[in-house]
């Protein structure tokens, strides 16, 4: 039987905490390293609904992409939503571990998972990490690859909407809908910092999340700029969960790993313009 320490060791080998950004908070939030772990629940967000699911299925560990806290706190009282999460976890003997920006850049990471979920081939880092030794794999921000068959921006956007998990938000498109598409760049999570990189790399379209008006407007003002597809943050990063689950079970065969199907995207509906 695996312990929490064993599971964390595997996660650290896949998603080294040293790869996390300086501002990030990754690692174990709650749990005894020597406690046995037989069932793990994977989710994007450590919200109450996910923790309640962990209790219901008898999970010993919740692995999330997003941290519970990014700043220090002076109380974990159950009177606050996040304090209640902590109390639910501890009172039910459930650990919580986070792999956030340390899981964005490596192989089997978030951006790579998203690229393969969209059917890209010949996938490589969009912005390679200069510190990556490159001996067995390539690490870096975002991914870029090619489609098996060329298409158009409009048809590709429809493909993106169908390939990502269902949600209640919207897939937004910027650029000429009839533009041919064969090379695609992606970045899981908030990726406006790679807009110019995607363009310079020869992408026909760039898929990411949380794009704001001014960066996209200024991007499209450049002649020949790639089209942009903005998808919900949650749905883009959810694509990593099945990949991480398979990686865990491959290295710890006795572990029961469950991927949460709860939609934790905060947007609950959208209205098309009239």
C-alpha positions in Angstrom: 0.0 0.0 0.0 1.3 3.5 -0.9 1.7 6.3 1.6 1.1 10.0 1.0 4.9 10.3 1.0 5.1 7.7 -1.8 2.5 9.5 -4.0 4.1 12.9 -3.4 7.5 11.4 -4.4 6.0 10.3 -7.7 4.4 13.6 -8.3 7.6 15.5 -7.5 9.4 13.3 -10.0 6.9 14.2 -12.7 6.3 17.8 -11.7 9.4 19.0 -9.8 8.4 21.8 -7.3 11.6 23.6 -8.4 9.9 24.3 -11.7 7.1 26.3 -10.0 7.1 30.1 -10.4 8.5 32.1 -7.4 5.0 33.5 -6.6 3.3 30.1 -6.6 2.3 27.8 -3.7 2.7 24.1 -4.6 3.1 20.9 -2.6 1.2 19.3 0.2 -1.3 21.6 2.0 -2.8 19.0 4.4 -2.0 15.4 5.3 0.3 13.1 7.2 3.2 11.9 5.0 3.0 8.4 6.6 -0.8 8.0 6.1 -1.9 5.3 3.7 -3.3 6.4 0.3 -5.5 4.0 -1.7 -7.7 6.4 -3.6 -6.9 9.8 -5.1 -9.3 12.3 -6.6 -8.0 14.7 -9.2 -9.6 18.1 -9.9 -8.7 21.5 -11.1 -9.9 23.5 -8.2 -9.8 22.8 -4.4 -13.4 24.0 -3.8 -16.0 22.6 -1.4 -17.8 20.6 -4.1 -14.6 18.7 -5.0 -13.8 18.0 -1.3 -17.3 16.8 -0.7 -16.9 14.5 -3.7 -13.7 13.2 -2.1 -15.5 12.4 1.1 -18.3 10.7 -0.8 -16.0 8.4 -2.8 -13.7 7.6 0.2 -10.6 9.3 -1.3 -7.5 9.7 0.9 -5.9 12.4 -1.2 -7.2 15.2 -3.4 -4.7 16.4 -6.1 -5.6 19.7 -7.6 -4.0 22.0 -10.2 -4.9 25.2 -8.5 -3.6 26.1 -5.0 -6.0 26.5 -2.1 -4.0 29.7 -1.0 -1.5 31.8 -2.8 -1.0 34.2 0.1 -0.4 33.7 3.8 -3.4 33.5 6.2 -3.8 34.0 9.9 -6.9 31.7 10.3 -8.3 28.5 8.9 -11.6 28.9 10.7 -14.5 27.0 9.0 -16.4 30.3 8.9 -14.6 31.0 5.6 -15.0 28.9 2.4 -11.4 27.9 2.3 -11.3 27.3 6.0 -14.2 25.0 5.6 -12.4 23.1 2.9 -9.5 22.6 5.3 -11.8 21.4 8.1 -13.6 19.0 5.8 -10.3 17.5 4.6 -8.7 17.1 8.0 -11.9 15.8 9.8 -12.2 13.1 7.1 -8.5 12.2 7.0 -8.0 13.5 3.4 -4.8 15.0 2.2 -4.5 17.9 -0.3 -1.6 18.3 -2.7 -1.2 20.9 -5.4 0.8 20.8 -8.7 0.3 24.2 -10.3 3.0 26.0 -12.4 5.4 23.1 -11.8 2.9 21.1 -13.9 2.5 23.6 -16.7 5.8 23.2 -18.5 7.0 19.6 -18.5 6.0 16.6 -20.6 2.8 15.1 -19.2 2.0 18.6 -18.1 -0.9 20.9 -18.7 0.0 22.6 -22.0 1.1 19.3 -23.5 -2.1 17.6 -22.4 -4.1 20.3 -23.9 -2.2 20.1 -27.2 -2.9 16.4 -27.5 -6.5 16.8 -26.5 -6.9 19.1 -29.5 -5.3 16.5 -31.8 -2.0 18.2 -32.4 1.0 16.3 -33.8 4.7 16.9 -33.7 4.2 18.8 -30.4 7.1 20.8 -28.9 7.4 23.6 -26.4 6.3 27.0 -27.7 8.8 28.8 -25.5 11.5 26.2 -24.5 13.0 26.4 -21.0 16.7 27.4 -21.5 17.6 25.5 -18.3 16.1 22.2 -19.6 18.9 19.7 -20.3 16.7 18.2 -23.0 18.1 14.7 -22.4 14.9 12.8 -22.3 12.2 15.4 -22.8 11.6 19.0 -23.5 10.2 21.5 -21.0 8.9 25.0 -21.6 5.9 27.3 -21.7 3.0 26.4 -24.0 3.1 24.0 -26.9 3.0 24.2 -30.7 2.2 21.5 -33.2 0.4 20.7 -36.4 -3.0 19.4 -37.3 -3.4 16.1 -39.2 -5.5 17.9 -41.8 -5.6 21.6 -42.5 -8.8 23.5 -41.7 -10.1 27.0 -41.2 -10.2 29.2 -38.1 -14.0 28.8 -37.9 -13.9 25.0 -38.2 -11.0 24.7 -35.8 -12.8 26.8 -33.2 -15.8 24.3 -33.5 -13.3 21.5 -33.0 -11.9 23.1 -29.9 -15.3 23.6 -28.4 -16.1 19.9 -29.0 -12.7 18.6 -27.8 -12.6 20.3 -24.5 -14.9 19.2 -21.6 -18.4 20.7 -21.5 -18.9 24.0 -19.6 -21.3 26.8 -19.3 -19.0 29.6 -20.5 -18.0 30.5 -24.1 -15.3 29.8 -26.6 -14.3 33.2 -28.2 -12.6 33.7 -31.5 -10.6 36.6 -32.8 -9.3 36.8 -36.4 -10.4 35.9 -39.9 -12.8 32.9 -39.7 -11.7 31.7 -43.2 -8.0 31.8 -42.5 -6.3 28.5 -43.2 -5.1 26.6 -40.1 -2.4 23.9 -40.0 0.0 25.1 -37.2 -1.5 25.6 -33.7 0.0 27.0 -30.5 -1.6 26.5 -27.1 -1.1 27.4 -23.5 -3.1 26.0 -20.6 -4.3 28.7 -18.2 -3.7 32.4 -18.7 -1.5 32.7 -21.7 -1.5 36.3 -23.1 2.2 36.5 -22.3 2.8 34.1 -25.2 0.8 35.9 -27.9 3.8 37.4 -29.6 5.7 34.1 -29.2 3.0 32.2 -30.9 3.0 34.6 -33.8 6.8 34.5 -34.2 6.7 30.7 -34.1 4.5 30.7 -37.2 1.2 29.6 -35.6 -2.0 30.1 -37.6 -4.0 30.2 -34.4 -3.3 30.4 -30.7 -5.5 28.8 -28.1 -5.4 29.9 -24.5 -7.5 31.4 -21.7 -8.3 34.6 -19.8 -7.5 36.9 -22.7 -8.2 40.6 -22.2 -9.4 43.2 -24.7 -6.3 45.3 -25.2 -3.7 42.6 -25.7 -5.8 40.8 -28.3 -6.8 44.1 -30.0 -3.2 45.2 -30.2 -2.1 41.7 -31.4 -4.6 41.7 -34.3 -3.4 45.2 -35.4 -0.2 43.6 -36.6 -0.3 42.5 -40.2 -0.6 38.7 -40.6 -1.1 38.1 -36.9 -2.3 34.7 -35.9 -6.0 34.1 -35.0 -6.8 33.6 -31.3 -9.2 31.2 -29.6 -10.0 32.0 -26.0 -11.4 29.1 -24.0 -12.5 28.7 -20.3 -9.5 28.4 -18.0 -11.0 25.4 -16.3 -11.7 23.4 -19.4 -8.2 23.9 -20.8 -6.5 22.8 -17.7 -8.9 19.9 -17.0 -7.3 18.1 -20.0 -4.3 17.5 -17.7 -6.2 15.5 -15.1 -6.6 12.2 -17.2 -2.9 12.4 -18.2 -1.8 12.9 -14.6 -4.1 10.1 -13.5 -2.6 7.7 -16.0 0.9 8.7 -15.0 0.1 8.0 -11.3 -1.4 4.6 -11.9 1.4 3.6 -14.2 3.9 4.3 -11.4 1.8 3.1 -8.5 -0.3 0.3 -10.0 -2.3 -0.4 -6.8 -3.6 3.2 -6.6 -7.2 3.9 -7.4 -7.3 7.3 -9.2 -10.5 9.1 -10.0 -10.8 12.2 -12.2 -13.5 14.6 -11.0 -16.2 15.4 -13.5 -17.5 18.4 -11.5 -17.4 21.6 -13.6 -15.7 24.2 -11.4 -15.6 26.9 -14.0 -17.0 29.9 -12.2 -19.1 31.0 -15.1 -22.5 29.4 -15.0 -24.1 30.7 -18.3 -23.6 33.1 -21.2 -25.9 35.0 -23.4 -25.2 35.4 -27.2 -25.3 38.9 -28.5 -28.5 40.0 -30.2 
